[in-house]
Amino acid sequence: MITIQFFARYRETLDSDGESLQWDASLVSVDDVRQRLLARGGVWEVLAEQNLMCARNQELCGLDEPVAEGDELAFFPTVTGG
């Protein structure tokens, strides 16, 4: 199982703060997980943004980061401030 959390605008758009996804060998990277979610269509298209940020086990990572059974992933939009 992979735990997925959504933050900020993604949580609002998806009306969910997270979910669990059954892990399988086709989920090699964070992007594979994202693509699985994007395949749902509709509001899930928000995860197609170019500037999406992600974390694996509470550490920032790229979409090419490997995933494994038991990982916790997070998706969130970039944050700007001043």
Secondary structure as the mmCIF struct_conf table of DSSP 4:
data_model
#
loop_
_struct_conf.conf_type_id
_struct_conf.id
_struct_conf.beg_label_comp_id
_struct_conf.beg_label_asym_id
_struct_conf.beg_label_seq_id
_struct_conf.end_label_comp_id
_struct_conf.end_label_asym_id
_struct_conf.end_label_seq_id
STRN STRN1 ILE A 2 PHE A 6
TURN_TY1_P TURN_TY1_P1 ALA A 8 ALA A 8
HELX_RH_AL_P HELX_RH_AL_P1 ARG A 9 LEU A 14
TURN_TY1_P TURN_TY1_P2 ASP A 15 ASP A 15
BEND BEND1 ASP A 17 ASP A 17
STRN STRN2 GLY A 18 LEU A 21
TURN_TY1_P TURN_TY1_P3 ALA A 25 SER A 26
STRN STRN3 SER A 29 SER A 29
HELX_RH_AL_P HELX_RH_AL_P2 VAL A 30 LEU A 38
TURN_TY1_P TURN_TY1_P4 ALA A 39 ARG A 40
HELX_RH_3T_P HELX_RH_3T_P1 GLY A 42 ALA A 48
TURN_TY1_P TURN_TY1_P5 GLN A 50 ASN A 51
STRN STRN4 MET A 53 ARG A 56
TURN_TY1_P TURN_TY1_P6 ASN A 57 GLN A 58
STRN STRN5 GLU A 59 CYS A 61
TURN_TY1_P TURN_TY1_P7 LEU A 63 ASP A 64
STRN STRN6 PRO A 66 PRO A 66
TURN_TY1_P TURN_TY1_P8 GLU A 69 GLY A 70
STRN STRN7 GLU A 72 PHE A 76
#
